[in-house]
Amino acid sequence: MKTNLVQKDYKVFEGSYNSKMPLLVNEDYKPLTAKDVMQYRINAFKSKDKDEFDFWLNHHWDTITGLVYYNGNLIVQPNSQLLLNVNPESKLDNGSLILTPEQFKELSKKHGVLKRKKVISNKNLTKREVKEHPIWLKLAQDDKSLLNEYADLIFSKAKEIYNYEENMGVYLPDDQKNPALRSWCLGGLVRRSDANASYVLYGYARLFGVRAQNFGSILEKLVQEEGLKNPEEVRKAIKLYKITKELMQ
């Protein structure tokens, strides 16, 4: 599998999510968010390169974007540090990473909460429903223009190739007794390009890793996205990202 859309060093990791994510991090790559995948798919279409189209749109891609769910509440976390730190020793319950009530509270403050009963889920959607869907908008990180362009692309090609009229369903795991976290996977065109957060973290995944160019760029992005404010928070972030000792010196 190859792409020319990414000029930086990259690597595709295939296997269980909780075993491949630590390999991706330890090799100094960073995974894609759901928004990243959407943008690469748009770029692949615009390139008019059949190989690029096949690479990005005809395969599913697992992401670092997380879904926190509990008691009918949903939180979409664009770039989850908790998922970045998942490994084979992580304690999973029913394939999900279990969170504390305190973690759930903090994430709800930072990213907002959607009510499960108010979102359309577990079925294919019309293009209008997709463009108005609060979870798809969260996956696009509130970039309405990007979501509209992405939906137009998916529905056009799905109709042309597979004669699909409805696509881009949102699939959710059932509530558990404790707050829990899973990752979002964006399905390929043949699977109607769904957004699926029901896959277990020890299940098969396809992750795309882009080589982190330097230590500074990682911290700059982290500080911006996670609102780190003091040296202690930065030290914890460095540990979480498993930056090598050489880079920390």
C-alpha positions in Angstrom: 0.0 0.0 0.0 1.5 3.3 -1.1 0.4 6.9 -1.4 2.1 10.0 -2.8 -0.1 12.4 -1.0 2.0 12.3 2.1 5.5 13.7 1.4 6.8 13.0 4.9 7.8 9.5 6.0 4.8 7.3 6.7 3.9 3.7 7.6 0.7 1.6 7.6 0.3 -0.5 10.8 -2.1 -3.4 10.5 -3.2 -5.7 13.4 -4.9 -5.3 16.7 -5.4 -1.6 17.7 -3.9 -2.1 21.2 -0.8 -3.8 19.8 -0.1 -1.6 16.8 -0.7 1.8 18.4 2.4 1.4 20.8 4.5 0.3 17.9 3.4 3.3 15.9 4.3 5.7 18.8 7.6 4.0 19.6 8.7 4.3 16.0 8.0 8.1 16.3 5.0 8.2 14.1 1.7 10.0 14.8 -1.7 8.5 13.9 -4.4 10.3 11.9 -7.5 11.9 13.2 -10.9 11.3 11.6 -10.6 14.8 10.1 -7.2 13.9 8.6 -8.6 10.8 6.9 -11.5 12.9 5.5 -9.1 15.5 4.1 -6.8 12.9 2.6 -9.8 11.2 0.9 -10.8 14.6 -0.6 -7.2 15.1 -1.8 -7.1 11.6 -3.3 -10.2 12.3 -5.3 -8.9 15.6 -6.5 -5.7 14.1 -7.6 -7.6 12.0 -10.2 -5.1 9.2 -9.5 -6.8 5.8 -9.4 -4.1 4.3 -7.1 -4.6 7.2 -4.6 -8.3 6.8 -4.8 -8.0 3.1 -4.0 -5.5 3.6 -1.2 -7.6 6.2 0.7 -11.3 5.4 -0.2 -11.4 1.7 -0.8 -9.9 0.8 2.6 -11.0 1.5 6.1 -8.8 3.6 8.4 -8.8 3.5 12.1 -8.0 6.8 13.9 -6.8 8.5 17.1 -10.2 10.2 17.3 -12.1 8.7 20.3 -15.7 8.1 21.4 -16.4 8.3 25.1 -19.8 6.9 26.0 -21.7 6.5 29.2 -25.3 6.6 30.4 -26.7 7.9 27.1 -24.0 10.5 26.7 -21.5 10.7 23.9 -18.2 12.7 23.7 -16.2 12.8 20.5 -12.5 13.5 21.4 -10.6 14.6 18.2 -7.2 13.6 19.3 -7.2 11.2 22.2 -4.1 11.0 24.4 -5.7 7.9 26.1 -5.9 6.1 22.8 -2.4 7.1 22.0 -1.3 5.3 25.2 -3.3 2.1 24.6 -1.1 -1.0 24.7 -1.5 -4.8 25.2 -1.4 -4.3 29.0 -4.2 -1.8 29.0 -7.2 -2.9 31.1 -10.1 -3.3 28.7 -13.7 -4.3 29.5 -15.7 -5.6 26.6 -13.1 -4.2 24.2 -13.2 -0.7 25.6 -10.8 1.4 27.8 -12.6 2.1 31.1 -12.5 5.6 32.3 -13.1 7.1 35.8 -16.0 9.5 36.5 -13.4 12.2 36.9 -12.0 11.6 33.4 -15.5 11.6 31.9 -16.2 14.9 33.7 -13.0 16.6 32.4 -13.6 15.3 28.8 -17.2 16.5 28.8 -16.0 20.0 29.9 -13.4 20.1 27.2 -15.3 18.6 24.2 -19.0 18.8 25.1 -21.6 16.1 25.4 -24.1 14.8 22.8 -27.2 12.8 23.8 -27.3 9.4 22.3 -31.1 9.5 21.9 -30.9 12.7 19.9 -28.5 11.4 17.2 -29.3 9.1 14.3 -27.3 6.0 14.6 -26.8 2.4 13.5 -28.3 3.0 10.0 -27.3 4.4 6.7 -28.0 8.1 6.2 -29.1 10.5 3.5 -26.6 13.2 2.4 -28.7 15.8 4.1 -28.7 13.8 7.4 -24.9 13.5 7.2 -24.4 17.2 6.7 -26.6 18.0 9.7 -25.3 15.1 11.9 -23.7 16.4 15.1 -21.3 13.4 15.3 -20.1 13.9 11.7 -19.5 17.6 12.5 -17.5 16.6 15.5 -15.5 14.2 13.5 -14.7 17.0 11.1 -13.7 19.1 14.1 -16.5 21.6 13.5 -15.3 22.3 9.9 -18.7 22.5 8.2 -17.1 23.3 4.8 -14.9 20.1 5.0 -17.9 17.9 6.0 -20.0 19.2 3.1 -17.3 18.6 0.6 -16.6 15.2 2.0 -20.2 14.2 2.0 -20.7 15.4 -1.6 -17.7 13.3 -2.7 -18.7 10.1 -0.9 -22.3 10.2 -2.1 -21.3 11.0 -5.7 -18.8 8.1 -5.9 -20.9 5.6 -3.9 -23.8 6.2 -6.4 -21.5 6.0 -9.4 -19.7 2.8 -8.4 -22.1 0.9 -6.2 -25.4 2.6 -6.8 -25.7 3.4 -3.1 -28.3 6.0 -2.3 -27.6 6.2 1.5 -24.2 6.1 3.2 -22.1 7.4 6.1 -24.0 5.8 8.9 -22.8 6.4 12.5 -22.4 3.1 14.5 -22.1 3.2 18.3 -21.3 0.6 20.9 -23.9 -0.2 23.6 -23.5 1.7 26.9 -21.5 0.0 29.6 -21.9 0.4 33.4 -18.8 2.6 33.5 -17.6 5.5 31.3 -15.7 3.8 28.4 -13.6 4.8 25.4 -13.2 3.4 21.9 -11.8 4.7 18.6 -13.5 5.8 15.5 -12.9 3.9 12.2 -13.9 5.4 8.9 -15.1 2.6 6.5 -14.2 2.2 2.9 -16.5 3.1 0.0 -17.9 -0.4 -0.4 -18.9 -0.4 3.3 -20.8 2.9 2.7 -18.0 5.0 4.3 -19.5 4.6 7.7 -18.1 6.1 11.0 -17.9 3.1 13.3 -17.0 3.3 17.0 -18.3 -0.2 17.9 -15.0 -2.1 17.1 -13.2 -3.5 20.1 -9.7 -2.1 20.8 -8.1 -5.6 20.7 -9.6 -6.1 17.2 -8.1 -5.7 13.7 -7.2 -2.2 12.8 -5.5 -0.3 10.0 -3.6 2.7 11.3 -1.7 5.3 9.2 1.3 6.8 10.9 3.1 10.0 9.7 6.6 10.5 10.9 6.9 13.2 13.5 9.4 15.7 12.1 10.8 17.1 15.3 10.3 17.3 19.1 9.1 20.9 19.0 6.3 20.3 16.5 4.8 17.5 18.7 4.8 19.6 21.8 3.5 22.7 19.9 0.5 20.7 18.6 -0.1 19.1 22.0 0.0 22.4 23.9 -2.5 23.9 21.3 -4.9 21.0 21.3 -4.9 20.0 24.9 -4.4 23.3 26.6 -1.3 22.4 28.5 -0.3 25.4 30.7 2.6 24.4 33.1 5.8 22.4 33.1 4.3 19.5 35.0 1.6 19.0 32.3 4.2 19.2 29.6 6.4 16.5 31.4 3.4 14.2 31.6 2.7 14.8 27.9 6.2 13.9 27.0 6.0 10.7 29.0 2.6 9.9 27.4 4.0 10.4 23.9 6.9 8.1 24.8 9.5 10.5 23.4 12.8 8.9 23.4 15.5 9.7 26.1 17.7 11.2 23.4 15.0 13.7 22.4 14.4 14.6 26.1 18.1 15.4 26.7 
